[in-house]
Amino acid sequence: MLTVDVEKQLGALKLSVNFQAAGGATALFGPSGAGKTSVVNMIAGLVTPDRGTITLDDTVLFDAAKAIDMPPHRRRIGYVFQEGRLFPHLSVRQNLDYGRRMSGQPREDKEFERIAALLDIGQLLDRRPGKLSGGERQRVAVGRALLMRPRLLLLDEPLASLDTGHKREILPYLVRLRDEAAMPLVYVTHTLAEVRRIATTVVRLDNGRVVATGGLDLLKDAEIDW
């Protein structure tokens, strides 16, 4: 269970967010500028809230009143950015292994093979990122995050930089990840079709605040993407 109850002043935007995420895929959904990326950056430890608490199961990640602010590398949270951020000079295999090494996890060949099979990237292991399609790069980025053995996976608009064809290519893998990875996902997007395909819980943000939380029924009156 992830519990977020934080406030943060970001220029003219006052961010005040309170929600919980337990299992499945929780979509942070709302227009550009609503504060979605800032929320996941606070969960990851990349941005410090002004006030509030963030807990993951029984672990306090942040508590302003108690001066607790766990460093990002100790939170065991995987993060997939919009661009993937793979190392261009490393092979796919080496990029995948980077997350495991940086998190101090022992190498387990069976787990490596399981993740490669889950994301269908086993045939790409000896290639460099420059030889991959956009969808393939994002699948490798997801695999790298999973090999950290995170307790929680954050995906910040992972399809935003892809064209329609590559979005259709990677969406089934994200659905499979939701169903088979056995860890909660927090998925940031402003695209309605992605929420309907991936989310099990929806947290709607607008102007820095949570305006609604619930299931996909929250989207029944939403007809367009922002």
URCOR-V630913 format. One record per residue. SS is DSSP state (~ for helix, > for strand, _ for the rest). PHI is phi in degrees with one decimal (none if undefined). PSI is psi in whole degrees, -180 to 180 (NA if undefined). Layout:
BEGIN
<<SS,PHI,PSI> <SS,PHI,PSI>>
END
This chain:
BEGIN
<<_,none,122> <>,-99.1,129> <>,-122.8,124> <>,-122.8,124> <>,-144.8,89> <>,-137.4,161> <>,-132.9,146> <>,-156.8,129> <>,-89.4,119> <>,-122.1,87> <_,62.8,-123> <_,-82.1,-11> <>,-92.1,125> <>,-98.1,110> <>,-91.0,123> <>,-140.0,103> <>,-129.8,134> <>,-141.3,115> <>,-160.3,168> <>,-126.4,149> <>,-134.0,126> <_,-136.5,104> <_,69.4,166> <_,63.1,-153> <>,-120.4,118> <>,-97.9,119> <>,-91.1,126> <>,-90.7,108> <>,-122.3,130> <_,171.5,175> <_,-69.0,162> <_,-58.1,137> <_,88.4,2> <_,-77.0,-16> <_,107.1,12> <~,-62.4,-50> <~,-65.7,-36> <~,-62.4,-36> <~,-63.7,-49> <~,-68.3,-30> <~,-66.5,-33> <~,-70.6,-39> <~,-61.7,-40> <~,-74.7,-17> <_,92.2,12> <_,-87.7,-20> <_,-130.5,136> <_,-96.8,122> <_,-62.9,157> <_,-77.5,-37> <>,-147.5,161> <>,110.6,-167> <>,-140.3,152> <>,-135.6,124> <>,-128.8,149> <>,-127.7,110> <_,55.6,-121> <_,-99.8,13> <>,-103.8,126> <>,-84.7,114> <>,-86.0,-35> <>,-150.8,136> <>,-149.6,105> <_,-62.0,-40> <_,-65.9,-31> <_,-100.7,8> <_,56.7,40> <>,-101.8,126> <>,-148.4,87> <_,-64.2,133> <_,-61.0,150> <~,-53.0,-41> <~,-70.4,-14> <~,-97.1,-6> <_,-80.4,-17> <_,54.8,52> <>,-119.5,125> <>,-84.1,145> <>,-135.7,123> <>,-111.7,117> <_,-87.7,171> <_,-57.1,-43> <_,-92.6,-3> <_,84.9,-45> <_,56.7,48> <_,-80.2,156> <_,-83.0,117> <_,-67.0,-24> <_,-87.7,-4> <_,-106.2,151> <>,-72.0,169> <~,-57.0,-44> <~,-57.7,-45> <~,-69.6,-37> <~,-63.4,-43> <~,-61.3,-41> <~,-75.5,-19> <~,-60.5,-45> <~,-60.2,-42> <~,-61.7,-46> <~,-66.0,-42> <~,-67.3,-27> <_,-93.2,2> <_,72.8,22> <_,-85.5,143> <_,-69.4,150> <_,-76.1,130> <_,-130.1,111> <~,-59.8,-38> <~,-64.3,-40> <~,-68.4,-40> <~,-59.5,-46> <~,-66.5,-36> <~,-65.0,-45> <~,-67.2,-41> <~,-61.7,-39> <~,-71.7,-40> <~,-57.0,-39> <_,-102.8,2> <_,55.0,52> <_,-121.9,10> <~,-59.4,-32> <~,-79.9,-4> <~,-102.7,-1> <_,-59.3,-32> <_,-95.1,2> <_,-87.6,161> <>,-94.6,155> <~,-54.3,-33> <~,-64.5,-16> <~,-98.1,8> <_,-106.1,155> <_,-75.4,167> <~,-59.3,-42> <~,-65.2,-38> <~,-66.4,-40> <~,-62.3,-41> <~,-68.1,-36> <~,-65.0,-37> <~,-66.1,-41> <~,-61.5,-40> <~,-64.0,-44> <~,-60.8,-41> <~,-60.5,-43> <~,-64.9,-40> <~,-66.8,-34> <_,-72.7,-7> <_,-75.3,-9> <_,56.0,56> <_,-73.6,157> <_,-85.2,-16> <>,-152.9,142> <>,-118.7,125> <>,-103.3,131> <>,-125.4,111> <>,-98.0,97> <_,43.8,58> <_,-66.8,-13> <_,-105.0,1> <_,-61.9,-33> <_,-91.0,4> <_,-100.7,150> <_,-78.2,175> <~,-58.8,-41> <~,-62.3,-43> <~,-73.4,-30> <~,-62.4,-45> <~,-64.1,-31> <~,-68.2,-43> <~,-89.2,-23> <~,-54.2,-45> <~,-60.4,-32> <~,-70.7,-35> <~,-69.2,-37> <~,-63.6,-43> <~,-63.9,-39> <~,-60.9,-45> <~,-57.0,-40> <~,-85.1,-25> <~,-117.1,-15> <_,-78.7,-16> <_,59.6,40> <_,-149.0,151> <>,-69.5,147> <>,-118.2,142> <>,-117.3,118> <>,-117.7,116> <>,-93.2,131> <>,-163.1,158> <_,-117.9,16> <_,-105.3,118> <~,-60.2,-42> <~,-61.7,-37> <~,-66.9,-42> <~,-60.9,-47> <~,-62.7,-31> <~,-82.1,-36> <~,-108.2,-37> <_,-74.9,145> <_,-106.3,-24> <>,-135.5,143> <>,-120.8,131> <>,-117.5,110> <>,-90.9,126> <>,-111.6,145> <>,-153.9,127> <_,54.3,40> <_,84.3,6> <>,-131.5,151> <>,-78.0,121> <>,-102.5,-16> <>,-168.1,148> <>,-136.9,149> <>,158.5,-155> <_,-90.0,-168> <~,-66.8,-14> <~,-63.0,-18> <~,-64.2,-19> <~,-95.4,2> <_,-63.1,-27> <_,-101.6,3> <_,-90.8,118> <_,-107.7,-21> <_,-132.1,160> <_,-87.3,155> <_,-79.2,NA>>
END
